[in-house]
Amino acid sequence: MILEMKVPSPGESITEVEIATWLVEDGDYVEKDQPIAEIDSDKATLELPAEESGIITLKAEEGDAVEVGAIVCLIDLDAKKPEGLTSKEVEIIKPKVVEKPIEPKTTYASGSTSPTATKILDEKGIAPSEVKGTGRDGRITKDDAVNAVPSMGTPAGGSRTSERKKMSMLRRKVAERLVAVKNETAMLTTFNEVDMKSIFDLRTEYKKDFKAKHGVGLGFMSFFTLAIVRALKMFPDVNAMIDGDYKIMNDFQDISIAVSGPKGLMVPVIRNAENLTFRGVENEVKRLALRARDGQIMVDEMTGGTFTITNGGVFGSMLSTPIINPPQSGILGMHNIVERPIAVNGEVVIRPIMYVALSYDHRVIDGRESVGFLVAVKEALENPVQLLMNNNPKKALEL
């Protein structure tokens, strides 16, 4: 019996996926639930498990775009796994094929160039030997010839190779959305600075006990998330979004956290952050970050946020203008923490300072709300015991 494996739907509104990587080869013996491929959608990369055990025949190639519901492979359920062999060592016994003599083909230029490519290279005065082909078996394609650049002077002996690689469907969708945000929103950015000393002092005093009791670190993200939740309640327009001619006001705070995964930037969502404690936020951040890192994050875990936090500081960024995550209206950018001289009560002191940035959609949020929101975040981060912990750090940290 032959099982036809079809592309499952990765999520609502997704009609097409791309075969990113086959994890098995044509003719391998696969076990039920064994990951056989990674598929890209415009929202996430997911693993495709084998539905049954048997010999697999691939029906699509890496890089192919296939519709949801299309057949991508066949599994022969009657085939037995050879004893003592792994799936990579299995060979299928096929009928003997009588090969026909190979007729000589007309060659052009170097023998691996199409006629069209040869003509283009001739017009540019470029020898085929100077072009690295990206087609099958190194064949120089028309695109290779079009993109080829004449040598400017004598090479100095260093490498001058380049690689043409198709972006994943997820990356292409991210690029499309980022361009749309720039074109379709009235995006502005406002900045401020935060003295992180109070948070440093709290972490120094309580992080060991927090880790010992809750099994998770006391990081900066819980302070920022809870400061943002407080500010969103004070300035609800920052938590709103546009839908056509309507403004949608949300009475909950679903905070999207930008994290770096193996397939690029992903933005999982902390649901109802307004109901979480420091421990709850840190647990969610750790859980979502691990799922993103391991490629297990699902589409529904990255949709529905009302506001986003992104932390370029982990990569050393001093300052940036983050791009809004649509259809949201605001995003807060965190940056690196650097000791800087500042004036405190008329004296110059050295403090750990972080620059923060709020990018916002001016169609929804006015200047007063944007600046007021960022100031409220700054106040909460500089006075966390009073404004985030109700003057009782141990209770707030559940110690």
Helices and strands as residue ranges (DSSP letters): E 2-6, E 16-22, E 29-30, E 35-40, E 45-49, E 54-58, E 65-67, E 71-76, G 87-89, H 115-124, G 128-130, G 136-138, H 142-147, H 169-184, E 187-195, H 197-214, H 220-234, G 236-239, E 241-243, E 246-248, E 255-257, E 259-261, E 264-266, E 269-270, G 273-275, H 278-293, G 299-301, E 307-311, G 312-315, E 330-334, E 337-344, E 347-361, H 367-382, H 384-387, H 393-396
